[in-house]
């Protein structure tokens, strides 16, 4: 069996609108210690992450505590919304969940985000079969992975976790790469 712990990043600094370089807030820096504590007894073999700073920094504290390195995987990055900051994110997100092909002129639709993340996950499952894996992730990206394996996960579920940071979702895969169990941890 392969276990994958997707870790949605801790609270970011919303004043920084640079998606790639947005760092964690002071609260986020503290909350990542809860991630470290949660993962400490899980016998993790590999730590991967989206290349976005907030995702890397959320799992780096754990990786450092175990002497592991964080390998970034570009395809685990968050969805590109557009070239500008979206003020009414809730309405935009709802439209995307209602239509997985909906996107703004310079952004990605949820179908594209899901395909990119699932393809990266399939590669990870091949490379690290039988291991316990941590992947630093994002709210939307992780939600599309959840939806891929459990189609009942939709906008209402996404909306419930919208401000849950960090959020951990454990996926268990059998030796054939089939998802056999999903557990969501919002409090730990």
TILUMFI-133913 format. One record per residue: residue number from 1; residue in three letters; chain; x, y, z of N, C-alpha, C in turn. Coordinates in nm, 4 decimals. Example, Ala and Ser with C-alpha at 12.3 -4.5 7.8 and 13.67 -1.06 7.14 Angstrom:
BEGIN
k | r | c | n.xx | n.yy | n.zz | ca.xx | ca.yy | ca.zz | c.xx | c.yy | c.zz
1 | ALA | A | 1.3190 | -0.5690 | 0.7800 | 1.2300 | -0.4500 | 0.7800 | 1.3200 | -0.3300 | 0.7800
2 | SER | A | 1.2850 | -0.2250 | 0.7080 | 1.3670 | -0.1060 | 0.7140 | 1.2900 | 0.0030 | 0.7870
//
This chain:
BEGIN
k | r | c | n.xx | n.yy | n.zz | ca.xx | ca.yy | ca.zz | c.xx | c.yy | c.zz
1 | UNK | A | 0.0838 | -0.1182 | 0.0000 | 0.0000 | 0.0000 | 0.0000 | 0.0888 | 0.1253 | 0.0000
2 | UNK | A | 0.0407 | 0.2279 | -0.0684 | 0.1070 | 0.3580 | -0.0724 | 0.0141 | 0.4588 | -0.0058
3 | UNK | A | 0.0689 | 0.5355 | 0.0873 | -0.0087 | 0.6408 | 0.1538 | 0.0427 | 0.7764 | 0.1063
4 | UNK | A | -0.0513 | 0.8621 | 0.0699 | -0.0164 | 0.9971 | 0.0285 | -0.0910 | 1.0944 | 0.1178
5 | UNK | A | -0.0146 | 1.1795 | 0.1841 | -0.0717 | 1.2849 | 0.2671 | -0.0567 | 1.4171 | 0.1922
6 | UNK | A | -0.1663 | 1.4628 | 0.1319 | -0.1662 | 1.5949 | 0.0708 | -0.1860 | 1.6965 | 0.1828
7 | UNK | A | -0.1009 | 1.7968 | 0.1874 | -0.1080 | 1.8991 | 0.2911 | -0.1351 | 2.0335 | 0.2246
8 | UNK | A | -0.2554 | 2.0840 | 0.2464 | -0.2847 | 2.2188 | 0.1986 | -0.2055 | 2.3158 | 0.2863
9 | UNK | A | -0.1442 | 2.4125 | 0.2234 | -0.0575 | 2.5066 | 0.2945 | -0.1286 | 2.5758 | 0.4111
10 | UNK | A | -0.0486 | 2.6246 | 0.5039 | -0.0986 | 2.7043 | 0.6156 | -0.1333 | 2.8447 | 0.5645
11 | UNK | A | -0.1845 | 2.9274 | 0.6543 | -0.2313 | 3.0611 | 0.6146 | -0.1197 | 3.1434 | 0.5486
12 | UNK | A | -0.1488 | 3.1970 | 0.4278 | -0.0489 | 3.2794 | 0.3594 | -0.0644 | 3.4271 | 0.3939
13 | UNK | A | 0.0316 | 3.5047 | 0.3508 | 0.0259 | 3.6498 | 0.3620 | -0.0518 | 3.7020 | 0.2418
14 | UNK | A | -0.1779 | 3.7372 | 0.2618 | -0.2635 | 3.7804 | 0.1513 | -0.2244 | 3.9169 | 0.0946
15 | UNK | A | -0.1377 | 3.9876 | 0.1634 | -0.0907 | 4.1167 | 0.1111 | 0.0020 | 4.0962 | -0.0091
16 | UNK | A | 0.0631 | 3.9802 | -0.0178 | 0.1524 | 3.9474 | -0.1294 | 0.0683 | 3.8801 | -0.2378
17 | UNK | A | 0.0520 | 3.9457 | -0.3506 | -0.0308 | 3.8921 | -0.4590 | 0.0499 | 3.8119 | -0.5614
18 | UNK | A | 0.1772 | 3.7888 | -0.5362 | 0.2597 | 3.7066 | -0.6239 | 0.2384 | 3.5607 | -0.5854
19 | UNK | A | 0.1635 | 3.4887 | -0.6674 | 0.1236 | 3.3520 | -0.6335 | 0.2430 | 3.2615 | -0.6037
20 | UNK | A | 0.3493 | 3.2739 | -0.6809 | 0.4650 | 3.1868 | -0.6642 | 0.5432 | 3.2184 | -0.5357
21 | UNK | A | 0.5508 | 3.3443 | -0.5011 | 0.6357 | 3.3859 | -0.3889 | 0.5592 | 3.4195 | -0.2610
22 | UNK | A | 0.4273 | 3.4025 | -0.2605 | 0.3478 | 3.4355 | -0.1415 | 0.3925 | 3.3488 | -0.0247
23 | UNK | A | 0.4399 | 3.4128 | 0.0792 | 0.4922 | 3.3442 | 0.1967 | 0.3798 | 3.3179 | 0.2970
24 | UNK | A | 0.4125 | 3.2445 | 0.4004 | 0.3175 | 3.2198 | 0.5076 | 0.3083 | 3.3429 | 0.5974
25 | UNK | A | 0.1911 | 3.3620 | 0.6563 | 0.1731 | 3.4663 | 0.7573 | 0.2405 | 3.4190 | 0.8863
26 | UNK | A | 0.2430 | 3.5068 | 0.9862 | 0.2979 | 3.4671 | 1.1165 | 0.2175 | 3.3488 | 1.1725
27 | UNK | A | 0.0850 | 3.3538 | 1.1572 | 0.0010 | 3.2419 | 1.2029 | 0.0342 | 3.1151 | 1.1245
28 | UNK | A | 0.0539 | 3.1287 | 0.9930 | 0.0895 | 3.0145 | 0.9096 | 0.2204 | 2.9505 | 0.9525
29 | UNK | A | 0.3163 | 3.0332 | 0.9908 | 0.4456 | 2.9800 | 1.0369 | 0.4271 | 2.8983 | 1.1649
30 | UNK | A | 0.3368 | 2.9421 | 1.2508 | 0.3073 | 2.8660 | 1.3725 | 0.2290 | 2.7391 | 1.3405
31 | UNK | A | 0.1297 | 2.7509 | 1.2525 | 0.0431 | 2.6365 | 1.2205 | 0.1172 | 2.5244 | 1.1491
32 | UNK | A | 0.2252 | 2.5563 | 1.0818 | 0.2985 | 2.4475 | 1.0152 | 0.3596 | 2.3516 | 1.1170
33 | UNK | A | 0.3766 | 2.3973 | 1.2394 | 0.4260 | 2.3093 | 1.3457 | 0.3223 | 2.2021 | 1.3793
34 | UNK | A | 0.1932 | 2.2348 | 1.3626 | 0.0879 | 2.1346 | 1.3816 | 0.0981 | 2.0271 | 1.2744
35 | UNK | A | 0.1341 | 2.0669 | 1.1517 | 0.1549 | 1.9711 | 1.0430 | 0.2699 | 1.8781 | 1.0793
36 | UNK | A | 0.3785 | 1.9362 | 1.1266 | 0.4949 | 1.8566 | 1.1675 | 0.4551 | 1.7560 | 1.2755
37 | UNK | A | 0.3799 | 1.8008 | 1.3737 | 0.3375 | 1.7110 | 1.4821 | 0.2471 | 1.5990 | 1.4288
38 | UNK | A | 0.1533 | 1.6338 | 1.3406 | 0.0622 | 1.5335 | 1.2839 | 0.1387 | 1.4263 | 1.2061
39 | UNK | A | 0.2370 | 1.4682 | 1.1279 | 0.3099 | 1.3749 | 1.0412 | 0.4231 | 1.3006 | 1.1124
40 | UNK | A | 0.4578 | 1.3428 | 1.2309 | 0.5794 | 1.2923 | 1.2962 | 0.5834 | 1.1415 | 1.3159
41 | UNK | A | 0.4694 | 1.0756 | 1.3329 | 0.4691 | 0.9304 | 1.3557 | 0.4197 | 0.8508 | 1.2341
42 | UNK | A | 0.4173 | 0.9137 | 1.1176 | 0.3611 | 0.8494 | 0.9981 | 0.4656 | 0.7766 | 0.9128
43 | UNK | A | 0.5883 | 0.7706 | 0.9566 | 0.6963 | 0.7033 | 0.8831 | 0.7031 | 0.7485 | 0.7369
44 | UNK | A | 0.7142 | 0.8763 | 0.7184 | 0.7182 | 0.9367 | 0.5851 | 0.8526 | 0.9086 | 0.5197
45 | UNK | A | 0.8480 | 0.8663 | 0.3939 | 0.9689 | 0.8361 | 0.3167 | 1.0091 | 0.9504 | 0.2245
46 | UNK | A | 0.9112 | 1.0238 | 0.1745 | 0.9364 | 1.1226 | 0.0696 | 0.8510 | 1.2461 | 0.0962
47 | UNK | A | 0.9101 | 1.3654 | 0.0747 | 0.8358 | 1.4904 | 0.0858 | 0.8461 | 1.5637 | -0.0472
48 | UNK | A | 0.7295 | 1.5865 | -0.1072 | 0.7200 | 1.6582 | -0.2344 | 0.6350 | 1.7826 | -0.2106
49 | UNK | A | 0.6384 | 1.8752 | -0.3059 | 0.5555 | 1.9938 | -0.2903 | 0.5371 | 2.0652 | -0.4221
50 | UNK | A | 0.4282 | 2.1388 | -0.4280 | 0.4119 | 2.2427 | -0.5286 | 0.5331 | 2.3345 | -0.5144
51 | UNK | A | 0.5754 | 2.4010 | -0.6215 | 0.6898 | 2.4921 | -0.6090 | 0.6557 | 2.6251 | -0.5418
52 | UNK | A | 0.5276 | 2.6512 | -0.5133 | 0.4883 | 2.7778 | -0.4530 | 0.5401 | 2.7839 | -0.3087
53 | UNK | A | 0.5966 | 2.8980 | -0.2724 | 0.6644 | 2.9146 | -0.1438 | 0.5786 | 2.8735 | -0.0245
54 | UNK | A | 0.4515 | 2.9112 | -0.0219 | 0.3664 | 2.8801 | 0.0936 | 0.3470 | 2.7299 | 0.1118
55 | UNK | A | 0.3419 | 2.6555 | 0.0011 | 0.3278 | 2.5095 | 0.0092 | 0.4581 | 2.4456 | 0.0569
56 | UNK | A | 0.5699 | 2.4889 | -0.0016 | 0.7004 | 2.4356 | 0.0396 | 0.7240 | 2.4637 | 0.1874
57 | UNK | A | 0.7016 | 2.5874 | 0.2288 | 0.7297 | 2.6247 | 0.3673 | 0.6411 | 2.5505 | 0.4669
58 | UNK | A | 0.5212 | 2.5133 | 0.4268 | 0.4323 | 2.4397 | 0.5172 | 0.4858 | 2.3004 | 0.5474
59 | UNK | A | 0.5458 | 2.2326 | 0.4497 | 0.5969 | 2.0965 | 0.4722 | 0.7461 | 2.0934 | 0.5053
60 | UNK | A | 0.8157 | 2.2033 | 0.4850 | 0.9605 | 2.2067 | 0.5080 | 0.9958 | 2.1874 | 0.6549
61 | UNK | A | 0.9169 | 2.2429 | 0.7448 | 0.9441 | 2.2246 | 0.8874 | 0.9457 | 2.0762 | 0.9220
62 | UNK | A | 0.8479 | 2.0009 | 0.8702 | 0.8450 | 1.8560 | 0.8932 | 0.9655 | 1.7895 | 0.8284
63 | UNK | A | 0.9906 | 1.8209 | 0.7008 | 1.1031 | 1.7589 | 0.6289 | 1.2338 | 1.7815 | 0.7036
64 | UNK | A | 1.2562 | 1.9043 | 0.7477 | 1.3787 | 1.9350 | 0.8216 | 1.3880 | 1.8535 | 0.9500
65 | UNK | A | 1.2759 | 1.8342 | 1.0170 | 1.2768 | 1.7598 | 1.1439 | 1.3142 | 1.6132 | 1.1239
66 | UNK | A | 1.2930 | 1.5611 | 1.0025 | 1.3238 | 1.4206 | 0.9725 | 1.4474 | 1.4046 | 0.8840
67 | UNK | A | 1.5137 | 1.5144 | 0.8533 | 1.6331 | 1.5079 | 0.7675 | 1.6002 | 1.4750 | 0.6231
68 | UNK | A | 1.4799 | 1.5089 | 0.5797 | 1.4381 | 1.4842 | 0.4417 | 1.4454 | 1.6145 | 0.3620
69 | UNK | A | 1.4591 | 1.6028 | 0.2319 | 1.4554 | 1.7208 | 0.1459 | 1.3156 | 1.7331 | 0.0859
70 | UNK | A | 1.2811 | 1.8539 | 0.0458 | 1.1529 | 1.8783 | -0.0208 | 1.1804 | 1.8872 | -0.1701
71 | UNK | A | 1.1259 | 1.7921 | -0.2445 | 1.1384 | 1.7923 | -0.3909 | 1.0161 | 1.8641 | -0.4476
72 | UNK | A | 1.0396 | 1.9688 | -0.5271 | 0.9258 | 2.0387 | -0.5855 | 0.8850 | 1.9731 | -0.7173
73 | UNK | A | 0.7554 | 1.9688 | -0.7377 | 0.6955 | 1.9129 | -0.8594 | 0.6048 | 2.0215 | -0.9162
74 | UNK | A | 0.6432 | 2.0775 | -1.0284 | 0.5731 | 2.1912 | -1.0863 | 0.4245 | 2.1641 | -1.1087
75 | UNK | A | 0.3894 | 2.0423 | -1.1472 | 0.2502 | 2.0121 | -1.1788 | 0.1594 | 2.0018 | -1.0566
76 | UNK | A | 0.2155 | 2.0097 | -0.9359 | 0.1321 | 2.0156 | -0.8153 | 0.0972 | 2.1596 | -0.7773
77 | UNK | A | 0.1351 | 2.2549 | -0.8623 | 0.1059 | 2.3955 | -0.8316 | -0.0444 | 2.4219 | -0.8317
78 | UNK | A | -0.0804 | 2.5352 | -0.7727 | -0.2200 | 2.5763 | -0.7655 | -0.2683 | 2.6235 | -0.9015
79 | UNK | A | -0.3977 | 2.6293 | -0.9151 | -0.4605 | 2.6756 | -1.0384 | -0.4237 | 2.8214 | -1.0639
80 | UNK | A | -0.4015 | 2.8520 | -1.1905 | -0.3829 | 2.9916 | -1.2297 | -0.5221 | 3.0493 | -1.2533
81 | UNK | A | -0.5576 | 3.1513 | -1.1763 | -0.6894 | 3.2129 | -1.1864 | -0.6940 | 3.3067 | -1.3063
82 | UNK | A | -0.5975 | 3.3982 | -1.3149 | -0.5897 | 3.4978 | -1.4220 | -0.4594 | 3.5733 | -1.4014
83 | UNK | A | -0.4352 | 3.6731 | -1.4841 | -0.3145 | 3.7542 | -1.4683 | -0.3329 | 3.8651 | -1.3657
84 | UNK | A | -0.4532 | 3.8807 | -1.3148 | -0.4787 | 3.9841 | -1.2145 | -0.5458 | 3.9210 | -1.0934
85 | UNK | A | -0.5472 | 3.9946 | -0.9831 | -0.6075 | 3.9489 | -0.8578 | -0.7590 | 3.9507 | -0.8711
86 | UNK | A | -0.8263 | 3.8453 | -0.8279 | -0.9729 | 3.8359 | -0.8338 | -1.0296 | 3.8754 | -0.6972
87 | UNK | A | -1.1121 | 3.9799 | -0.6962 | -1.1682 | 4.0263 | -0.5683 | -1.2836 | 3.9386 | -0.5215
88 | UNK | A | -1.3706 | 3.8977 | -0.6123 | -1.4858 | 3.8149 | -0.5740 | -1.4529 | 3.6678 | -0.6021
89 | UNK | A | -1.3636 | 3.6143 | -0.5201 | -1.3153 | 3.4783 | -0.5398 | -1.4270 | 3.3757 | -0.5209
90 | UNK | A | -1.5196 | 3.4014 | -0.4296 | -1.6275 | 3.3054 | -0.4017 | -1.7144 | 3.2831 | -0.5251
91 | UNK | A | -1.7559 | 3.3893 | -0.5914 | -1.8389 | 3.3759 | -0.7124 | -1.7628 | 3.3071 | -0.8239
92 | UNK | A | -1.6374 | 3.3457 | -0.8399 | -1.5535 | 3.2831 | -0.9423 | -1.5401 | 3.1327 | -0.9168
93 | UNK | A | -1.5112 | 3.0954 | -0.7922 | -1.4951 | 2.9531 | -0.7578 | -1.6236 | 2.8748 | -0.7827
94 | UNK | A | -1.7364 | 2.9334 | -0.7448 | -1.8635 | 2.8640 | -0.7647 | -1.8866 | 2.8371 | -0.9126
95 | UNK | A | -1.8575 | 2.9342 | -0.9993 | -1.8724 | 2.9146 | -1.1444 | -1.7823 | 2.8009 | -1.1924
96 | UNK | A | -1.6610 | 2.7964 | -1.1398 | -1.5692 | 2.6899 | -1.1822 | -1.6172 | 2.5522 | -1.1378
97 | UNK | A | -1.6715 | 2.5416 | -1.0157 | -1.7205 | 2.4120 | -0.9690 | -1.8473 | 2.3700 | -1.0419
98 | UNK | A | -1.9263 | 2.4662 | -1.0875 | -2.0472 | 2.4343 | -1.1645 | -2.0126 | 2.3909 | -1.3066
99 | UNK | A | -1.9010 | 2.4409 | -1.3585 | -1.8568 | 2.4082 | -1.4939 | -1.7054 | 2.3921 | -1.4920
100 | UNK | A | -1.6578 | 2.2667 | -1.4876 | -1.5145 | 2.2376 | -1.4777 | -1.4342 | 2.2925 | -1.5959
101 | UNK | A | -1.5007 | 2.3398 | -1.7018 | -1.4318 | 2.3983 | -1.8172 | -1.4265 | 2.5510 | -1.8113
102 | UNK | A | -1.4922 | 2.6120 | -1.7127 | -1.4970 | 2.7580 | -1.7024 | -1.3619 | 2.8124 | -1.6572
103 | UNK | A | -1.3156 | 2.9156 | -1.7283 | -1.1921 | 2.9829 | -1.6879 | -1.1928 | 3.1252 | -1.7410
104 | UNK | A | -1.1100 | 3.2070 | -1.6817 | -1.0908 | 3.3430 | -1.7287 | -0.9888 | 3.3399 | -1.8428
105 | UNK | A | -0.9750 | 3.4498 | -1.9131 | -0.8961 | 3.4517 | -2.0370 | -0.7518 | 3.4052 | -2.0193
106 | UNK | A | -0.6921 | 3.4320 | -1.9044 | -0.5524 | 3.3943 | -1.8846 | -0.5366 | 3.2965 | -1.7681
107 | UNK | A | -0.6403 | 3.2151 | -1.7452 | -0.6351 | 3.1234 | -1.6327 | -0.6561 | 2.9791 | -1.6735
108 | UNK | A | -0.6701 | 2.8936 | -1.5724 | -0.6943 | 2.7513 | -1.5933 | -0.8338 | 2.7147 | -1.5441
109 | UNK | A | -0.8948 | 2.6184 | -1.6101 | -1.0204 | 2.5635 | -1.5615 | -0.9882 | 2.4494 | -1.4647
110 | UNK | A | -1.0866 | 2.4082 | -1.3865 | -1.0639 | 2.3016 | -1.2894 | -1.0294 | 2.1689 | -1.3558
111 | UNK | A | -1.0831 | 2.1465 | -1.4745 | -1.0492 | 2.0232 | -1.5478 | -0.8994 | 2.0177 | -1.5770
112 | UNK | A | -0.8430 | 2.1312 | -1.6182 | -0.6989 | 2.1359 | -1.6467 | -0.6166 | 2.1164 | -1.5195
113 | UNK | A | -0.6597 | 2.1793 | -1.4107 | -0.5886 | 2.1657 | -1.2836 | -0.5943 | 2.0211 | -1.2357
114 | UNK | A | -0.7124 | 1.9609 | -1.2464 | -0.7294 | 1.8229 | -1.2035 | -0.6418 | 1.7286 | -1.2860
115 | UNK | A | -0.6449 | 1.7421 | -1.4172 | -0.5640 | 1.6548 | -1.5035 | -0.4156 | 1.6695 | -1.4732
116 | UNK | A | -0.3693 | 1.7921 | -1.4549 | -0.2279 | 1.8171 | -1.4266 | -0.1881 | 1.7536 | -1.2936
117 | UNK | A | -0.2692 | 1.7736 | -1.1898 | -0.2383 | 1.7183 | -1.0580 | -0.2485 | 1.5662 | -1.0562
118 | UNK | A | -0.3493 | 1.5097 | -1.1218 | -0.3644 | 1.3637 | -1.1240 | -0.2495 | 1.2993 | -1.2015
119 | UNK | A | -0.2102 | 1.3570 | -1.3136 | -0.0966 | 1.3020 | -1.3882 | 0.0311 | 1.3046 | -1.3045
120 | UNK | A | 0.0521 | 1.4128 | -1.2306 | 0.1692 | 1.4208 | -1.1431 | 0.1600 | 1.3160 | -1.0321
121 | UNK | A | 0.0397 | 1.2976 | -0.9769 | 0.0209 | 1.1980 | -0.8711 | 0.0445 | 1.0566 | -0.9238
122 | UNK | A | -0.0042 | 1.0262 | -1.0422 | 0.0182 | 0.8932 | -1.1015 | 0.1674 | 0.8672 | -1.1167
123 | UNK | A | 0.2414 | 0.9680 | -1.1597 | 0.3870 | 0.9543 | -1.1715 | 0.4504 | 0.9282 | -1.0347
124 | UNK | A | 0.4061 | 1.0006 | -0.9335 | 0.4575 | 0.9816 | -0.7972 | 0.4252 | 0.8408 | -0.7473
125 | UNK | A | 0.3048 | 0.7926 | -0.7740 | 0.2677 | 0.6578 | -0.7305 | 0.3539 | 0.5515 | -0.7976
126 | UNK | A | 0.3931 | 0.5743 | -0.9206 | 0.4833 | 0.4798 | -0.9896 | 0.6231 | 0.4847 | -0.9293
127 | UNK | A | 0.6723 | 0.6060 | -0.9070 | 0.8096 | 0.6248 | -0.8586 | 0.8263 | 0.5799 | -0.7139
128 | UNK | A | 0.7239 | 0.5982 | -0.6331 | 0.7366 | 0.5729 | -0.4902 | 0.6351 | 0.4708 | -0.4396
129 | UNK | A | 0.6083 | 0.3698 | -0.5177 | 0.5123 | 0.2660 | -0.4787 | 0.5523 | 0.2043 | -0.3445
130 | UNK | A | 0.4522 | 0.1863 | -0.2580 | 0.4766 | 0.1246 | -0.1282 | 0.5332 | 0.2189 | -0.0230
131 | UNK | A | 0.5484 | 0.3450 | -0.0547 | 0.6052 | 0.4431 | 0.0380 | 0.4954 | 0.5276 | 0.1026
132 | UNK | A | 0.5347 | 0.6006 | 0.2045 | 0.4493 | 0.7010 | 0.2675 | 0.4995 | 0.8374 | 0.2209
133 | UNK | A | 0.4118 | 0.9149 | 0.1611 | 0.4502 | 1.0350 | 0.0872 | 0.3731 | 1.1561 | 0.1396
134 | UNK | A | 0.4409 | 1.2681 | 0.1502 | 0.3782 | 1.3958 | 0.1813 | 0.3880 | 1.4825 | 0.0570
135 | UNK | A | 0.2777 | 1.5523 | 0.0245 | 0.2782 | 1.6451 | -0.0888 | 0.2218 | 1.7788 | -0.0419
136 | UNK | A | 0.3036 | 1.8835 | -0.0440 | 0.2582 | 2.0181 | -0.0131 | 0.1704 | 2.0684 | -0.1262
137 | UNK | A | 0.0510 | 2.1147 | -0.0930 | -0.0477 | 2.1453 | -0.1951 | -0.1245 | 2.2730 | -0.1632
138 | UNK | A | -0.2367 | 2.2889 | -0.2321 | -0.3206 | 2.4086 | -0.2254 | -0.4672 | 2.3677 | -0.2185
139 | UNK | A | -0.5518 | 2.4604 | -0.1754 | -0.6929 | 2.4310 | -0.1566 | -0.7647 | 2.3829 | -0.2807
140 | UNK | A | -0.7513 | 2.4565 | -0.3905 | -0.8222 | 2.4174 | -0.5127 | -0.7596 | 2.2941 | -0.5756
141 | UNK | A | -0.6274 | 2.2928 | -0.5856 | -0.5598 | 2.1781 | -0.6463 | -0.5948 | 2.0495 | -0.5717
142 | UNK | A | -0.5848 | 2.0532 | -0.4394 | -0.6161 | 1.9356 | -0.3587 | -0.7636 | 1.8978 | -0.3714
143 | UNK | A | -0.8506 | 1.9965 | -0.3775 | -0.9940 | 1.9678 | -0.3924 | -1.0252 | 1.8976 | -0.5234
144 | UNK | A | -0.9537 | 1.9321 | -0.6298 | -0.9776 | 1.8636 | -0.7578 | -0.9273 | 1.7198 | -0.7529
145 | UNK | A | -0.8205 | 1.6944 | -0.6773 | -0.7733 | 1.5561 | -0.6588 | -0.8784 | 1.4781 | -0.5800
146 | UNK | A | -0.9287 | 1.5373 | -0.4741 | -1.0337 | 1.4737 | -0.3934 | -1.1531 | 1.4405 | -0.4827
147 | UNK | A | -1.1958 | 1.5372 | -0.5652 | -1.3095 | 1.5184 | -0.6558 | -1.2849 | 1.4065 | -0.7564
148 | UNK | A | -1.1615 | 1.3905 | -0.8009 | -1.1287 | 1.2862 | -0.8979 | -1.1576 | 1.1471 | -0.8402
149 | UNK | A | -1.1228 | 1.1281 | -0.7131 | -1.1417 | 0.9975 | -0.6496 | -1.2773 | 0.9835 | -0.5797
150 | UNK | A | -1.3411 | 1.0950 | -0.5511 | -1.4732 | 1.0935 | -0.4885 | -1.5550 | 1.2039 | -0.5550
151 | UNK | A | -1.6326 | 1.1654 | -0.6576 | -1.7072 | 1.2631 | -0.7377 | -1.8117 | 1.3401 | -0.6580
152 | UNK | A | -1.8459 | 1.2922 | -0.5372 | -1.9434 | 1.3654 | -0.4565 | -1.8826 | 1.4931 | -0.3967
153 | UNK | A | -1.7496 | 1.5037 | -0.3960 | -1.6843 | 1.6251 | -0.3449 | -1.7040 | 1.7357 | -0.4474
154 | UNK | A | -1.7773 | 1.8398 | -0.4076 | -1.8092 | 1.9488 | -0.5001 | -1.7925 | 2.0849 | -0.4361
155 | UNK | A | -1.8618 | 2.1828 | -0.4926 | -1.8459 | 2.3210 | -0.4475 | -1.8759 | 2.3384 | -0.2986
156 | UNK | A | -1.9822 | 2.2763 | -0.2485 | -2.0178 | 2.2924 | -0.1072 | -1.9051 | 2.2426 | -0.0175
157 | UNK | A | -1.8421 | 2.1314 | -0.0549 | -1.7293 | 2.0782 | 0.0219 | -1.6093 | 2.1720 | 0.0124
158 | UNK | A | -1.5837 | 2.2209 | -0.1093 | -1.4744 | 2.3164 | -0.1290 | -1.4974 | 2.4411 | -0.0443
159 | UNK | A | -1.6193 | 2.4894 | -0.0440 | -1.6506 | 2.6107 | 0.0307 | -1.6291 | 2.5897 | 0.1812
160 | UNK | A | -1.6543 | 2.4687 | 0.2303 | -1.6346 | 2.4393 | 0.3728 | -1.4871 | 2.4442 | 0.4126
161 | UNK | A | -1.3982 | 2.4099 | 0.3209 | -1.2550 | 2.4072 | 0.3545 | -1.1823 | 2.5320 | 0.3032
162 | UNK | A | -1.2566 | 2.6233 | 0.2423 | -1.1939 | 2.7405 | 0.1806 | -1.0985 | 2.8137 | 0.2747
163 | UNK | A | -1.1338 | 2.8228 | 0.4005 | -1.0486 | 2.8935 | 0.4958 | -0.9835 | 2.7997 | 0.5975
164 | UNK | A | -0.9842 | 2.6698 | 0.5677 | -0.9178 | 2.5722 | 0.6543 | -0.7732 | 2.5579 | 0.6071
165 | UNK | A | -0.6844 | 2.6128 | 0.6853 | -0.5418 | 2.6089 | 0.6522 | -0.4631 | 2.5894 | 0.7804
166 | UNK | A | -0.3817 | 2.4875 | 0.7884 | -0.3620 | 2.3814 | 0.6892 | -0.4769 | 2.2796 | 0.6924
167 | UNK | A | -0.4805 | 2.1995 | 0.5880 | -0.5793 | 2.0923 | 0.5726 | -0.5028 | 1.9718 | 0.5191
168 | UNK | A | -0.5240 | 1.8558 | 0.5773 | -0.4531 | 1.7350 | 0.5346 | -0.5549 | 1.6315 | 0.4874
169 | UNK | A | -0.5266 | 1.5729 | 0.3704 | -0.6100 | 1.4655 | 0.3182 | -0.5195 | 1.3465 | 0.2900
170 | UNK | A | -0.5538 | 1.2336 | 0.3510 | -0.4785 | 1.1085 | 0.3333 | -0.5485 | 1.0230 | 0.2290
171 | UNK | A | -0.4733 | 0.9817 | 0.1289 | -0.5219 | 0.8905 | 0.0258 | -0.4426 | 0.7612 | 0.0384
172 | UNK | A | -0.5132 | 0.6483 | 0.0449 | -0.4477 | 0.5174 | 0.0472 | -0.4686 | 0.4520 | -0.0890
173 | UNK | A | -0.3593 | 0.4003 | -0.1451 | -0.3632 | 0.3357 | -0.2759 | -0.3162 | 0.1921 | -0.2631
174 | UNK | A | -0.3852 | 0.1012 | -0.3333 | -0.3404 | -0.0377 | -0.3354 | -0.2220 | -0.0508 | -0.4308
175 | UNK | A | -0.1701 | -0.1726 | -0.4432 | -0.0510 | -0.1938 | -0.5261 | -0.0759 | -0.1659 | -0.6737
176 | UNK | A | -0.2016 | -0.1638 | -0.7157 | -0.2346 | -0.1326 | -0.8545 | -0.2563 | 0.0158 | -0.8790
177 | UNK | A | -0.2383 | 0.0981 | -0.7750 | -0.2568 | 0.2419 | -0.7893 | -0.4001 | 0.2881 | -0.7763
178 | UNK | A | -0.4879 | 0.1993 | -0.7277 | -0.6286 | 0.2355 | -0.7084 | -0.6474 | 0.2973 | -0.5708
179 | UNK | A | -0.7195 | 0.4061 | -0.5650 | -0.7480 | 0.4710 | -0.4371 | -0.8506 | 0.3863 | -0.3623
180 | UNK | A | -0.8142 | 0.3433 | -0.2423 | -0.9028 | 0.2553 | -0.1656 | -0.9598 | 0.3225 | -0.0407
181 | UNK | A | -0.9058 | 0.4400 | -0.0054 | -0.9558 | 0.5086 | 0.1133 | -0.9119 | 0.6547 | 0.1111
182 | UNK | A | -0.9992 | 0.7417 | 0.1611 | -0.9684 | 0.8838 | 0.1734 | -1.0102 | 0.9292 | 0.3129
183 | UNK | A | -0.9199 | 0.9999 | 0.3810 | -0.9505 | 1.0573 | 0.5113 | -0.9143 | 1.2054 | 0.5089
184 | UNK | A | -1.0048 | 1.2891 | 0.5549 | -0.9814 | 1.4324 | 0.5605 | -0.9597 | 1.4753 | 0.7050
185 | UNK | A | -0.8550 | 1.5543 | 0.7263 | -0.8241 | 1.6036 | 0.8602 | -0.8272 | 1.7564 | 0.8592
186 | UNK | A | -0.9288 | 1.8121 | 0.9243 | -0.9367 | 1.9578 | 0.9340 | -0.8910 | 2.0070 | 1.0711
187 | UNK | A | -0.8914 | 1.9171 | 1.1676 | -0.8431 | 1.9503 | 1.3025 | -0.7425 | 1.8459 | 1.3443
188 | UNK | A | -0.6269 | 1.8893 | 1.3827 | -0.5223 | 1.7968 | 1.4262 | -0.4256 | 1.8697 | 1.5167
//
